Amino acid sequence: QVQLVESGGGLVQAGDSLRLSCTASGRTVSNYVMAWFRQAPGKEREFVARINWSGGSTYYADSVKGRFTMSRDGAKNTVYLQMNSLKPEDTAVYYCAGRLDINRDFGSWGQGTQVTVSS
């Protein structure tokens, strides 16, 4: 399994931007699908975005489409989540996850990073 470490969370105001990073180690992720999930207090974890490492194609949840952008840097083995026009409802713990592109379930998870958006 690949090890994932997130960073970049923090406290911001509504309308601000924030960039999360997730660095992978332990094995190559060239055949991985990487994703961001989030979990708000009292709510279930929800999908935010994903990227196919090999081709770079991305997919977003409707709630973040047009505001969030996921990207990757092969040289750094890192994926990013650029979050713009943040809203209070984006407040959550954000988790990075990875799976082999032939698998359905995400088997590797980071420890999470807190994002808090004040109104």
C-alpha positions, 0 to 999 in steps of 0.5 A, a space after each residue: 500500500 502507498 502511504 499518504 500524507 496531507 497538508 495545507 488545511 487551516 482556518 479561512 474566511 468565506 470566499 478565500 482560497 486554500 490549497 491542500 497537498 497529498 504526498 505519496 510514498 512507498 511505491 509508485 502511483 503511476 497506475 493509481 487513482 487519487 481522490 479527495 474525500 471530506 467529512 463534516 461533523 455529524 455527517 458521512 464522508 463524501 467524495 470531493 474529487 478524483 484524478 487518474 494519475 496516468 492520464 490526468 483526467 479529473 472528476 468532481 462532485 457537483 458541490 465543488 465543481 467550478 470551485 475546486 481543481 485537482 492536479 498532480 505533480 509527478 516529480 513530487 509524487 503529490 496531488 493537490 486540491 486547489 479550493 477557491 470561493 470557499 463556503 462555510 459548508 466546505 468545512 470538514 476534515 479532508 482526506 486523501 485516498 488512493 487505489 490501483 486503477 484496476 480496483 474499485 475501493 480506495 485502500 490507502 488513506 491519509 490522516 486527514 487535514 482540517 479545513 474550517 471556513 468562517 462566514 
